[in-house]
Amino acid sequence: MINLKEIRKSCGYTQKELAKKVGLTQQQYSRYETNTNKITLEMFLKIIKICHLKIKIEKI
């Protein structure tokens, strides 16, 4: 399971800072972290790119 809060903190951003970078309000971004709203793949990839992270996809 992906933890957006851990990803954001590892990049050194506050919710407000990261939300601004991806074009959301802090409240909208917060809903993703709390699983109130489901994050789209497009938004997840934006966050990964901003944080300079790589993802590894494994076959299950």
C-alpha positions in Angstrom: 0.0 0.0 0.0 1.3 3.5 -0.9 1.5 6.0 1.9 1.3 9.5 0.4 2.1 11.2 3.7 5.4 9.3 3.9 6.2 10.1 0.3 5.5 13.8 0.9 7.5 14.0 4.1 10.4 12.2 2.5 10.5 15.0 -0.1 10.4 17.6 2.6 7.1 19.3 1.6 4.2 20.4 3.7 0.7 19.5 2.4 0.2 23.1 1.3 3.6 23.2 -0.6 3.0 19.9 -2.5 -0.6 20.7 -3.2 0.5 24.0 -4.8 3.1 22.2 -6.9 0.5 19.7 -8.3 -2.2 22.3 -8.8 -4.5 21.5 -5.8 -5.6 23.2 -2.7 -4.2 21.9 0.6 -7.7 20.6 1.5 -7.9 18.6 -1.8 -4.5 17.1 -1.3 -5.3 16.2 2.3 -8.2 14.1 1.1 -5.8 12.0 -0.9 -3.6 11.4 2.2 -6.6 10.4 4.3 -8.1 8.2 1.6 -11.3 10.4 1.6 -10.8 10.7 -2.1 -9.0 8.2 -4.3 -6.0 9.6 -6.1 -5.8 9.3 -9.9 -2.9 7.7 -11.6 -2.1 11.0 -13.3 -1.9 12.8 -9.9 0.2 10.1 -8.3 2.7 10.3 -11.2 2.9 14.1 -10.8 3.7 13.7 -7.1 6.3 11.0 -7.9 7.9 13.3 -10.5 8.0 16.3 -8.2 9.6 14.3 -5.5 12.2 12.8 -7.9 11.2 9.3 -7.0 11.1 6.2 -9.2 8.6 3.4 -9.0 9.2 -0.2 -9.5 6.4 -2.4 -10.9 6.6 -6.1 -10.0 4.6 -8.9 -11.4 2.4 -10.6 -8.8 
